[in-house]
Amino acid sequence: MARIDAIAGSRAEVVVHIVAALEAHVPFNEARIARMSDPAGLNAWANYHLGLGHLYRFTTADTALAHVCFERALTADPQFARAYAGLSFTSSLRPCCA
């Protein structure tokens, strides 16, 4: 009976590792897809992931671009909570007098 319990625990551990790996790769792939698309036709999801791509570079210029992308995402979908979170994060990275 102990072997079956060990297998169940191993499965759960494998699932955790797979999900963690996907969490790291999905946003970068979504941003890559959005960069290859027509900028005028991007939806909220695509603009959000473009914003994340800029945000994670942690430069002043990229933070400003991320802010614009998150604003575009909210224009496309005013209920998109993740875009509000992105705006909040860009605001915390911007200089106080910008």
Backbone atoms as SQL, in Angstrom:
CREATE TABLE atoms (id INTEGER PRIMARY KEY, chain TEXT, resi INTEGER, resn TEXT, atom TEXT, x REAL, y REAL, z REAL);
INSERT INTO atoms VALUES
  (1, 'A', 1, 'MET', 'N', 0.818, -1.191, 0.000),
  (2, 'A', 1, 'MET', 'CA', 0.000, 0.000, 0.000),
  (3, 'A', 1, 'MET', 'C', 0.870, 1.265, 0.000),
  (4, 'A', 2, 'ALA', 'N', 2.033, 1.192, 0.589),
  (5, 'A', 2, 'ALA', 'CA', 2.909, 2.355, 0.645),
  (6, 'A', 2, 'ALA', 'C', 3.378, 2.774, -0.737),
  (7, 'A', 3, 'ARG', 'N', 3.563, 1.817, -1.638),
  (8, 'A', 3, 'ARG', 'CA', 4.015, 2.157, -2.991),
  (9, 'A', 3, 'ARG', 'C', 2.973, 2.976, -3.738),
  (10, 'A', 4, 'ILE', 'N', 1.709, 2.650, -3.567),
  (11, 'A', 4, 'ILE', 'CA', 0.636, 3.394, -4.242),
  (12, 'A', 4, 'ILE', 'C', 0.601, 4.831, -3.722),
  (13, 'A', 5, 'ASP', 'N', 0.747, 5.023, -2.445),
  (14, 'A', 5, 'ASP', 'CA', 0.784, 6.373, -1.877),
  (15, 'A', 5, 'ASP', 'C', 1.982, 7.155, -2.410),
  (16, 'A', 6, 'ALA', 'N', 3.106, 6.494, -2.557),
  (17, 'A', 6, 'ALA', 'CA', 4.301, 7.148, -3.085),
  (18, 'A', 6, 'ALA', 'C', 4.093, 7.570, -4.534),
  (19, 'A', 7, 'ILE', 'N', 3.412, 6.741, -5.305),
  (20, 'A', 7, 'ILE', 'CA', 3.134, 7.083, -6.708),
  (21, 'A', 7, 'ILE', 'C', 2.225, 8.299, -6.782),
  (22, 'A', 8, 'ALA', 'N', 1.198, 8.332, -5.959),
  (23, 'A', 8, 'ALA', 'CA', 0.277, 9.485, -5.956),
  (24, 'A', 8, 'ALA', 'C', 1.020, 10.765, -5.597),
  (25, 'A', 9, 'GLY', 'N', 1.913, 10.684, -4.619),
  (26, 'A', 9, 'GLY', 'CA', 2.704, 11.851, -4.245),
  (27, 'A', 9, 'GLY', 'C', 3.639, 12.278, -5.353),
  (28, 'A', 10, 'SER', 'N', 4.227, 11.321, -6.039),
  (29, 'A', 10, 'SER', 'CA', 5.121, 11.630, -7.163),
  (30, 'A', 10, 'SER', 'C', 4.362, 12.299, -8.298),
  (31, 'A', 11, 'ARG', 'N', 3.157, 11.827, -8.579),
  (32, 'A', 11, 'ARG', 'CA', 2.333, 12.437, -9.638),
  (33, 'A', 11, 'ARG', 'C', 2.040, 13.896, -9.309),
  (34, 'A', 12, 'ALA', 'N', 1.676, 14.151, -8.072),
  (35, 'A', 12, 'ALA', 'CA', 1.371, 15.526, -7.668),
  (36, 'A', 12, 'ALA', 'C', 2.602, 16.417, -7.821),
  (37, 'A', 13, 'GLU', 'N', 3.756, 15.880, -7.473),
  (38, 'A', 13, 'GLU', 'CA', 4.991, 16.649, -7.602),
  (39, 'A', 13, 'GLU', 'C', 5.312, 16.939, -9.069),
  (40, 'A', 14, 'VAL', 'N', 5.091, 15.972, -9.936),
  (41, 'A', 14, 'VAL', 'CA', 5.322, 16.164, -11.376),
  (42, 'A', 14, 'VAL', 'C', 4.392, 17.251, -11.912),
  (43, 'A', 15, 'VAL', 'N', 3.139, 17.216, -11.506),
  (44, 'A', 15, 'VAL', 'CA', 2.171, 18.228, -11.954),
  (45, 'A', 15, 'VAL', 'C', 2.615, 19.622, -11.524),
  (46, 'A', 16, 'VAL', 'N', 3.069, 19.765, -10.302),
  (47, 'A', 16, 'VAL', 'CA', 3.528, 21.064, -9.805),
  (48, 'A', 16, 'VAL', 'C', 4.689, 21.586, -10.654),
  (49, 'A', 17, 'HIS', 'N', 5.621, 20.717, -10.988),
  (50, 'A', 17, 'HIS', 'CA', 6.780, 21.133, -11.788),
  (51, 'A', 17, 'HIS', 'C', 6.379, 21.497, -13.220),
  (52, 'A', 18, 'ILE', 'N', 5.456, 20.765, -13.799),
  (53, 'A', 18, 'ILE', 'CA', 4.994, 21.067, -15.164),
  (54, 'A', 18, 'ILE', 'C', 4.272, 22.411, -15.192),
  (55, 'A', 19, 'VAL', 'N', 3.396, 22.639, -14.240),
  (56, 'A', 19, 'VAL', 'CA', 2.657, 23.904, -14.190),
  (57, 'A', 19, 'VAL', 'C', 3.620, 25.074, -13.990),
  (58, 'A', 20, 'ALA', 'N', 4.596, 24.914, -13.133),
  (59, 'A', 20, 'ALA', 'CA', 5.577, 25.979, -12.911),
  (60, 'A', 20, 'ALA', 'C', 6.360, 26.285, -14.183),
  (61, 'A', 21, 'ALA', 'N', 6.723, 25.253, -14.931),
  (62, 'A', 21, 'ALA', 'CA', 7.456, 25.461, -16.184),
  (63, 'A', 21, 'ALA', 'C', 6.577, 26.182, -17.203),
  (64, 'A', 22, 'LEU', 'N', 5.317, 25.805, -17.278),
  (65, 'A', 22, 'LEU', 'CA', 4.406, 26.461, -18.220),
  (66, 'A', 22, 'LEU', 'C', 4.158, 27.913, -17.842),
  (67, 'A', 23, 'GLU', 'N', 4.051, 28.189, -16.548),
  (68, 'A', 23, 'GLU', 'CA', 3.844, 29.569, -16.103),
  (69, 'A', 23, 'GLU', 'C', 4.959, 30.485, -16.569),
  (70, 'A', 24, 'ALA', 'N', 6.143, 29.969, -16.676),
  (71, 'A', 24, 'ALA', 'CA', 7.274, 30.781, -17.126),
  (72, 'A', 24, 'ALA', 'C', 7.271, 30.972, -18.634),
  (73, 'A', 25, 'HIS', 'N', 6.792, 30.001, -19.385),
  (74, 'A', 25, 'HIS', 'CA', 6.902, 30.046, -20.841),
  (75, 'A', 25, 'HIS', 'C', 5.682, 30.633, -21.553),
  (76, 'A', 26, 'VAL', 'N', 4.512, 30.478, -20.999),
  (77, 'A', 26, 'VAL', 'CA', 3.297, 30.950, -21.677),
  (78, 'A', 26, 'VAL', 'C', 3.330, 32.454, -21.944),
  (79, 'A', 27, 'PRO', 'N', 3.635, 33.307, -20.955),
  (80, 'A', 27, 'PRO', 'CA', 3.638, 34.750, -21.245),
  (81, 'A', 27, 'PRO', 'C', 4.633, 35.152, -22.336),
  (82, 'A', 28, 'PHE', 'N', 5.798, 34.522, -22.353),
  (83, 'A', 28, 'PHE', 'CA', 6.785, 34.863, -23.371),
  (84, 'A', 28, 'PHE', 'C', 6.324, 34.415, -24.753),
  (85, 'A', 29, 'ASN', 'N', 5.677, 33.273, -24.834),
  (86, 'A', 29, 'ASN', 'CA', 5.157, 32.807, -26.119),
  (87, 'A', 29, 'ASN', 'C', 4.010, 33.687, -26.590),
  (88, 'A', 30, 'GLU', 'N', 3.130, 34.081, -25.682),
  (89, 'A', 30, 'GLU', 'CA', 2.018, 34.969, -26.049),
  (90, 'A', 30, 'GLU', 'C', 2.547, 36.312, -26.552),
  (91, 'A', 31, 'ALA', 'N', 3.589, 36.833, -25.923),
  (92, 'A', 31, 'ALA', 'CA', 4.185, 38.099, -26.376),
  (93, 'A', 31, 'ALA', 'C', 4.816, 37.920, -27.750),
  (94, 'A', 32, 'ARG', 'N', 5.451, 36.793, -27.978),
  (95, 'A', 32, 'ARG', 'CA', 6.063, 36.517, -29.290),
  (96, 'A', 32, 'ARG', 'C', 4.996, 36.482, -30.376),
  (97, 'A', 33, 'ILE', 'N', 3.899, 35.841, -30.103),
  (98, 'A', 33, 'ILE', 'CA', 2.793, 35.779, -31.065),
  (99, 'A', 33, 'ILE', 'C', 2.253, 37.180, -31.334),
  (100, 'A', 34, 'ALA', 'N', 2.087, 37.980, -30.280),
  (101, 'A', 34, 'ALA', 'CA', 1.557, 39.340, -30.436),
  (102, 'A', 34, 'ALA', 'C', 2.505, 40.217, -31.255),
  (103, 'A', 35, 'ARG', 'N', 3.820, 40.053, -31.049),
  (104, 'A', 35, 'ARG', 'CA', 4.786, 40.852, -31.811),
  (105, 'A', 35, 'ARG', 'C', 4.725, 40.533, -33.300),
  (106, 'A', 36, 'MET', 'N', 4.314, 39.330, -33.657),
  (107, 'A', 36, 'MET', 'CA', 4.236, 38.935, -35.062),
  (108, 'A', 36, 'MET', 'C', 2.901, 39.333, -35.697),
  (109, 'A', 37, 'SER', 'N', 1.980, 39.863, -34.900),
  (110, 'A', 37, 'SER', 'CA', 0.653, 40.228, -35.383),
  (111, 'A', 37, 'SER', 'C', 0.596, 41.701, -35.747),
  (112, 'A', 38, 'ASP', 'N', -0.474, 42.070, -36.432),
  (113, 'A', 38, 'ASP', 'CA', -0.720, 43.468, -36.780),
  (114, 'A', 38, 'ASP', 'C', -1.011, 44.245, -35.493),
  (115, 'A', 39, 'PRO', 'N', -0.209, 45.263, -35.166),
  (116, 'A', 39, 'PRO', 'CA', -0.405, 45.996, -33.911),
  (117, 'A', 39, 'PRO', 'C', -1.798, 46.612, -33.774),
  (118, 'A', 40, 'ALA', 'N', -2.395, 46.996, -34.886),
  (119, 'A', 40, 'ALA', 'CA', -3.715, 47.628, -34.828),
  (120, 'A', 40, 'ALA', 'C', -4.805, 46.639, -34.442),
  (121, 'A', 41, 'GLY', 'N', -4.567, 45.367, -34.645),
  (122, 'A', 41, 'GLY', 'CA', -5.591, 44.373, -34.385),
  (123, 'A', 41, 'GLY', 'C', -5.406, 43.597, -33.093),
  (124, 'A', 42, 'LEU', 'N', -4.533, 44.059, -32.218),
  (125, 'A', 42, 'LEU', 'CA', -4.280, 43.311, -30.988),
  (126, 'A', 42, 'LEU', 'C', -5.425, 43.470, -29.995),
  (127, 'A', 43, 'ASN', 'N', -5.776, 42.362, -29.359),
  (128, 'A', 43, 'ASN', 'CA', -6.819, 42.405, -28.334),
  (129, 'A', 43, 'ASN', 'C', -6.192, 42.663, -26.962),
  (130, 'A', 44, 'ALA', 'N', -7.015, 42.647, -25.937),
  (131, 'A', 44, 'ALA', 'CA', -6.533, 42.942, -24.587),
  (132, 'A', 44, 'ALA', 'C', -5.473, 41.932, -24.144),
  (133, 'A', 45, 'TRP', 'N', -5.693, 40.663, -24.423),
  (134, 'A', 45, 'TRP', 'CA', -4.757, 39.606, -24.025),
  (135, 'A', 45, 'TRP', 'C', -3.388, 39.821, -24.663),
  (136, 'A', 46, 'ALA', 'N', -3.366, 40.111, -25.950),
  (137, 'A', 46, 'ALA', 'CA', -2.099, 40.319, -26.658),
  (138, 'A', 46, 'ALA', 'C', -1.380, 41.560, -26.140),
  (139, 'A', 47, 'ASN', 'N', -2.107, 42.659, -25.953),
  (140, 'A', 47, 'ASN', 'CA', -1.480, 43.873, -25.423),
  (141, 'A', 47, 'ASN', 'C', -0.936, 43.651, -24.017),
  (142, 'A', 48, 'TYR', 'N', -1.657, 42.905, -23.221),
  (143, 'A', 48, 'TYR', 'CA', -1.192, 42.601, -21.867),
  (144, 'A', 48, 'TYR', 'C', 0.136, 41.845, -21.898),
  (145, 'A', 49, 'HIS', 'N', 0.232, 40.838, -22.753),
  (146, 'A', 49, 'HIS', 'CA', 1.466, 40.056, -22.811),
  (147, 'A', 49, 'HIS', 'C', 2.624, 40.842, -23.437),
  (148, 'A', 50, 'LEU', 'N', 2.318, 41.720, -24.374),
  (149, 'A', 50, 'LEU', 'CA', 3.375, 42.618, -24.858),
  (150, 'A', 50, 'LEU', 'C', 3.879, 43.491, -23.710),
  (151, 'A', 51, 'GLY', 'N', 2.950, 43.970, -22.911),
  (152, 'A', 51, 'GLY', 'CA', 3.329, 44.776, -21.752),
  (153, 'A', 51, 'GLY', 'C', 4.207, 44.012, -20.784),
  (154, 'A', 52, 'LEU', 'N', 3.860, 42.758, -20.525),
  (155, 'A', 52, 'LEU', 'CA', 4.697, 41.947, -19.640),
  (156, 'A', 52, 'LEU', 'C', 6.106, 41.802, -20.202),
  (157, 'A', 53, 'GLY', 'N', 6.190, 41.595, -21.512),
  (158, 'A', 53, 'GLY', 'CA', 7.503, 41.459, -22.142),
  (159, 'A', 53, 'GLY', 'C', 8.370, 42.677, -21.916),
  (160, 'A', 54, 'HIS', 'N', 7.774, 43.851, -21.998),
  (161, 'A', 54, 'HIS', 'CA', 8.520, 45.088, -21.737),
  (162, 'A', 54, 'HIS', 'C', 8.789, 45.256, -20.241),
  (163, 'A', 55, 'LEU', 'N', 7.793, 44.954, -19.442),
  (164, 'A', 55, 'LEU', 'CA', 7.901, 45.164, -18.002),
  (165, 'A', 55, 'LEU', 'C', 9.070, 44.406, -17.399),
  (166, 'A', 56, 'TYR', 'N', 9.272, 43.178, -17.823),
  (167, 'A', 56, 'TYR', 'CA', 10.312, 42.335, -17.226),
  (168, 'A', 56, 'TYR', 'C', 11.728, 42.701, -17.665),
  (169, 'A', 57, 'ARG', 'N', 11.857, 43.724, -18.487),
  (170, 'A', 57, 'ARG', 'CA', 13.200, 44.202, -18.843),
  (171, 'A', 57, 'ARG', 'C', 13.714, 45.205, -17.816),
  (172, 'A', 58, 'PHE', 'N', 12.821, 45.783, -17.045),
  (173, 'A', 58, 'PHE', 'CA', 13.151, 46.687, -15.950),
  (174, 'A', 58, 'PHE', 'C', 14.048, 47.846, -16.360),
  (175, 'A', 59, 'THR', 'N', 13.728, 48.453, -17.513),
  (176, 'A', 59, 'THR', 'CA', 14.392, 49.691, -17.906),
  (177, 'A', 59, 'THR', 'C', 13.332, 50.788, -17.919),
  (178, 'A', 60, 'THR', 'N', 13.762, 52.017, -17.859),
  (179, 'A', 60, 'THR', 'CA', 12.817, 53.135, -17.868),
  (180, 'A', 60, 'THR', 'C', 12.001, 53.154, -19.152),
  (181, 'A', 61, 'ALA', 'N', 12.666, 52.971, -20.289),
  (182, 'A', 61, 'ALA', 'CA', 11.968, 53.003, -21.579),
  (183, 'A', 61, 'ALA', 'C', 10.984, 51.842, -21.696),
  (184, 'A', 62, 'ASP', 'N', 11.397, 50.653, -21.292),
  (185, 'A', 62, 'ASP', 'CA', 10.502, 49.504, -21.391),
  (186, 'A', 62, 'ASP', 'C', 9.349, 49.591, -20.405),
  (187, 'A', 63, 'THR', 'N', 9.581, 50.179, -19.248),
  (188, 'A', 63, 'THR', 'CA', 8.484, 50.373, -18.296),
  (189, 'A', 63, 'THR', 'C', 7.435, 51.308, -18.892),
  (190, 'A', 64, 'ALA', 'N', 7.880, 52.350, -19.576),
  (191, 'A', 64, 'ALA', 'CA', 6.941, 53.268, -20.236),
  (192, 'A', 64, 'ALA', 'C', 6.165, 52.556, -21.345),
  (193, 'A', 65, 'LEU', 'N', 6.853, 51.719, -22.124),
  (194, 'A', 65, 'LEU', 'CA', 6.164, 50.954, -23.174),
  (195, 'A', 65, 'LEU', 'C', 5.176, 49.960, -22.577),
  (196, 'A', 66, 'ALA', 'N', 5.554, 49.328, -21.476),
  (197, 'A', 66, 'ALA', 'CA', 4.656, 48.392, -20.807),
  (198, 'A', 66, 'ALA', 'C', 3.395, 49.112, -20.350),
  (199, 'A', 67, 'HIS', 'N', 3.570, 50.311, -19.800),
  (200, 'A', 67, 'HIS', 'CA', 2.435, 51.109, -19.340),
  (201, 'A', 67, 'HIS', 'C', 1.453, 51.365, -20.487),
  (202, 'A', 68, 'VAL', 'N', 1.984, 51.729, -21.641),
  (203, 'A', 68, 'VAL', 'CA', 1.147, 51.978, -22.825),
  (204, 'A', 68, 'VAL', 'C', 0.412, 50.701, -23.235),
  (205, 'A', 69, 'CYS', 'N', 1.110, 49.578, -23.230),
  (206, 'A', 69, 'CYS', 'CA', 0.481, 48.299, -23.598),
  (207, 'A', 69, 'CYS', 'C', -0.655, 47.946, -22.643),
  (208, 'A', 70, 'PHE', 'N', -0.446, 48.152, -21.350),
  (209, 'A', 70, 'PHE', 'CA', -1.489, 47.853, -20.369),
  (210, 'A', 70, 'PHE', 'C', -2.690, 48.789, -20.552),
  (211, 'A', 71, 'GLU', 'N', -2.422, 50.053, -20.880),
  (212, 'A', 71, 'GLU', 'CA', -3.525, 50.987, -21.157),
  (213, 'A', 71, 'GLU', 'C', -4.316, 50.543, -22.388),
  (214, 'A', 72, 'ARG', 'N', -3.611, 50.084, -23.416),
  (215, 'A', 72, 'ARG', 'CA', -4.295, 49.574, -24.614),
  (216, 'A', 72, 'ARG', 'C', -5.129, 48.344, -24.282),
  (217, 'A', 73, 'ALA', 'N', -4.608, 47.496, -23.431),
  (218, 'A', 73, 'ALA', 'CA', -5.359, 46.309, -23.014),
  (219, 'A', 73, 'ALA', 'C', -6.652, 46.722, -22.323),
  (220, 'A', 74, 'LEU', 'N', -6.583, 47.746, -21.496),
  (221, 'A', 74, 'LEU', 'CA', -7.774, 48.209, -20.788),
  (222, 'A', 74, 'LEU', 'C', -8.751, 48.930, -21.700),
  (223, 'A', 75, 'THR', 'N', -8.249, 49.563, -22.739),
  (224, 'A', 75, 'THR', 'CA', -9.137, 50.164, -23.732),
  (225, 'A', 75, 'THR', 'C', -9.916, 49.064, -24.443),
  (226, 'A', 76, 'ALA', 'N', -9.231, 47.971, -24.740),
  (227, 'A', 76, 'ALA', 'CA', -9.883, 46.846, -25.413),
  (228, 'A', 76, 'ALA', 'C', -10.844, 46.109, -24.485),
  (229, 'A', 77, 'ASP', 'N', -10.502, 46.040, -23.206),
  (230, 'A', 77, 'ASP', 'CA', -11.352, 45.334, -22.229),
  (231, 'A', 77, 'ASP', 'C', -11.205, 46.004, -20.866),
  (232, 'A', 78, 'PRO', 'N', -12.121, 46.938, -20.549),
  (233, 'A', 78, 'PRO', 'CA', -12.026, 47.666, -19.283),
  (234, 'A', 78, 'PRO', 'C', -12.166, 46.787, -18.031),
  (235, 'A', 79, 'GLN', 'N', -12.583, 45.548, -18.190),
  (236, 'A', 79, 'GLN', 'CA', -12.747, 44.633, -17.058),
  (237, 'A', 79, 'GLN', 'C', -11.544, 43.713, -16.848),
  (238, 'A', 80, 'PHE', 'N', -10.468, 43.921, -17.603),
  (239, 'A', 80, 'PHE', 'CA', -9.317, 43.029, -17.596),
  (240, 'A', 80, 'PHE', 'C', -8.425, 43.334, -16.385),
  (241, 'A', 81, 'ALA', 'N', -8.628, 42.599, -15.312),
  (242, 'A', 81, 'ALA', 'CA', -7.960, 42.880, -14.035),
  (243, 'A', 81, 'ALA', 'C', -6.438, 42.777, -14.133),
  (244, 'A', 82, 'ARG', 'N', -5.933, 41.848, -14.918),
  (245, 'A', 82, 'ARG', 'CA', -4.478, 41.692, -15.021),
  (246, 'A', 82, 'ARG', 'C', -3.831, 42.952, -15.597),
  (247, 'A', 83, 'ALA', 'N', -4.515, 43.623, -16.496),
  (248, 'A', 83, 'ALA', 'CA', -3.963, 44.858, -17.061),
  (249, 'A', 83, 'ALA', 'C', -3.898, 45.952, -15.995),
  (250, 'A', 84, 'TYR', 'N', -4.892, 46.002, -15.107),
  (251, 'A', 84, 'TYR', 'CA', -4.830, 46.957, -13.990),
  (252, 'A', 84, 'TYR', 'C', -3.646, 46.639, -13.087),
  (253, 'A', 85, 'ALA', 'N', -3.395, 45.358, -12.854),
  (254, 'A', 85, 'ALA', 'CA', -2.242, 44.966, -12.036),
  (255, 'A', 85, 'ALA', 'C', -0.939, 45.398, -12.714),
  (256, 'A', 86, 'GLY', 'N', -0.877, 45.246, -14.042),
  (257, 'A', 86, 'GLY', 'CA', 0.303, 45.686, -14.780),
  (258, 'A', 86, 'GLY', 'C', 0.506, 47.186, -14.660),
  (259, 'A', 87, 'LEU', 'N', -0.579, 47.952, -14.784),
  (260, 'A', 87, 'LEU', 'CA', -0.478, 49.407, -14.620),
  (261, 'A', 87, 'LEU', 'C', 0.018, 49.764, -13.223),
  (262, 'A', 88, 'SER', 'N', -0.483, 49.071, -12.237),
  (263, 'A', 88, 'SER', 'CA', -0.055, 49.324, -10.871),
  (264, 'A', 88, 'SER', 'C', 1.441, 49.073, -10.717),
  (265, 'A', 89, 'PHE', 'N', 1.909, 47.986, -11.302),
  (266, 'A', 89, 'PHE', 'CA', 3.327, 47.660, -11.184),
  (267, 'A', 89, 'PHE', 'C', 4.192, 48.677, -11.924),
  (268, 'A', 90, 'THR', 'N', 3.746, 49.098, -13.126),
  (269, 'A', 90, 'THR', 'CA', 4.538, 50.105, -13.846),
  (270, 'A', 90, 'THR', 'C', 4.570, 51.412, -13.070),
  (271, 'A', 91, 'SER', 'N', 3.472, 51.737, -12.415),
  (272, 'A', 91, 'SER', 'CA', 3.435, 52.967, -11.623),
  (273, 'A', 91, 'SER', 'C', 4.414, 52.913, -10.458),
  (274, 'A', 92, 'SER', 'N', 4.574, 51.726, -9.882),
  (275, 'A', 92, 'SER', 'CA', 5.515, 51.612, -8.766),
  (276, 'A', 92, 'SER', 'C', 6.963, 51.682, -9.228),
  (277, 'A', 93, 'LEU', 'N', 7.218, 51.394, -10.504),
  (278, 'A', 93, 'LEU', 'CA', 8.579, 51.431, -11.042),
  (279, 'A', 93, 'LEU', 'C', 8.970, 52.797, -11.590),
  (280, 'A', 94, 'ARG', 'N', 7.970, 53.640, -11.842),
  (281, 'A', 94, 'ARG', 'CA', 8.245, 54.945, -12.422),
  (282, 'A', 94, 'ARG', 'C', 8.757, 55.905, -11.350),
  (283, 'A', 95, 'PRO', 'N', 9.589, 56.850, -11.765),
  (284, 'A', 95, 'PRO', 'CA', 10.039, 57.871, -10.808),
  (285, 'A', 95, 'PRO', 'C', 8.836, 58.645, -10.263),
  (286, 'A', 96, 'CYS', 'N', 8.932, 59.143, -9.061),
  (287, 'A', 96, 'CYS', 'CA', 7.811, 59.805, -8.410),
  (288, 'A', 96, 'CYS', 'C', 7.346, 61.049, -9.144),
  (289, 'A', 97, 'CYS', 'N', 8.206, 61.708, -9.877),
  (290, 'A', 97, 'CYS', 'CA', 7.841, 62.972, -10.523),
  (291, 'A', 97, 'CYS', 'C', 7.647, 62.827, -12.029),
  (292, 'A', 98, 'ALA', 'N', 7.539, 61.629, -12.523),
  (293, 'A', 98, 'ALA', 'CA', 7.398, 61.424, -13.973),
  (294, 'A', 98, 'ALA', 'C', 6.009, 61.732, -14.438);
